[in-house]
Amino acid sequence: MRKMRKLLAVLCVLLTCMFILTACSEEKTEERKKRSDGKKTEATPTAELTPTEAPATPTDVPATPTDIPATPTDVPATPTEVPATPTPTEAPATPSPEPTSAVTDGLKEVKCGSGAFSLVVPEDAEISISEDGFYVKNEECYFDAWYINTANDFIVYDIEDLSRQLYSETIFLDMFDVGYYEVFGEYEKSNINGVDFLFGPSAEITYFTNAQHTETTTDYFRFIAFDCKDELGMIVVSYTLYGARYNTMTMEQWDLDKFWTQRALSLVQYHSPMDTKLVRYTERLADGSVAEFTFGEGDIKEIEQEGNDMLVIKPYGTYGTTITIRHIPITDTISHPDDVWEEERKRYGDTRNISDYMEELSEGYWHYTYELDGVDYYTSSECFFGRSTDCLWLIEVNSPEDEYSEYFMNNMLWSFRR
């Protein structure tokens, strides 16, 4: 009997514990439900790489406004490594090279003045069209698209060429005509419809707002640079969101960011934006160095090697005009453009009476005349350091006509890959 009462007591204790545990579990479940119901969940803007869809929002875009870092990075972030080849993506079908047949939902196709390319933009925005591009404005955004092949006064061949210059902020200051450019994230290379493009990260730009350059403003900014498929150079599409700053962007502003990215990716290219096609030359000299430059299609008759370190270029349609490109290694005696000039004086001796006519226009850039076999020749010479500063390059144009001397020299200085 005593054993039976003891067993009943144990069973009562066990049943009491089970009721308590069940009640606690239900109470915790109800508490989690209350916290979950009280938390507002907002979707991060996302997209797909299609002609009318934006790329997936980079990881620098916060999931909600409260997830944004409290303070911006002081120094613009630069990529630790730019991939050598575009990131593989599934390319949508190539669009037909015809104007869009129908654009709905308040959008319309707009072409640049030359008809070389078009984008789909809001039809109720202010639109201004030029030969090589256009801009679109409304109360929220400034959006523009341009064909360019020059930055910092030198050629930009394509986005691979641009990618090699990502560490130089000045190229972007010049491309976008701004005073400051700060990025929040990494540059991404990809491909759409068979065209490579460079997708710039979220950024902020500071630019002047008056003609006197005394007032500035800072806004959210982004760009996409596309290879120009029918010409050297790029088509650069960019947009600025008025009054938006990266660290305080609202969800509505992130939605605008996604919308204008989709507008940028609606780019369709129809033909070359230039009347004269550029030809890119890559010539390897006998000493192993490489000279890279461009000329208009049909400008060059022939290119010859002379010795181990020199190219001689003969243009079409110009009697007696030659362009020489010389590779000069740095030595104990030749380490500066001035040393090269002194060597040139000794090299030509009495055949060119240049001492009385020489004019140094800037460091390493000379212009002079000389007489040879009764003909006056005009010569322009430019000497500058190579990319790694372990060599010098000397470019010289000799012509009986001064206009050719100036034209070809300007072309070489613009296009020669330093």
Buried (B, 14 or more C-beta within 10 A) or exposed (E): EEEEEEEEEEEEEEEEEEEEEEEEEEEEEEEEEEEEEEEEEEEBBEBEBBBBBBBBBBEBBBEEBEEBEEEBEEEBBEBEEBEEEBEEEEBBEEBEEEEBEEBEEEBBBBBBEBEBBBBBBBEEBEBEEEEBBBBBBBEBBBBBBBBBBEBEEBBBBBBBBBBEBBEEBEBBBBBBEBEBBBBBBBBBBBBBBEBBBBBBBBBBBBBBEEEEEEEBEBBBBBBBBBBBBBBBBBBBBBBBBBEBBBBEBEBEBBEBBBBBBBBBBBBBBBEBBBEEEBBBBEBEBEEEBEBBBBBBEEBBEEBEEEEEBBBBBBBEEBEEBBBBBBBBEBEEEBBBBEBBBEBBEEEEEEEBBBEEBBEBEEEBBBBBBBEEEEEEBBBBBBBBBBEEEEBBBBBBBBBBBBEBBBBBBEBBBBBBBE
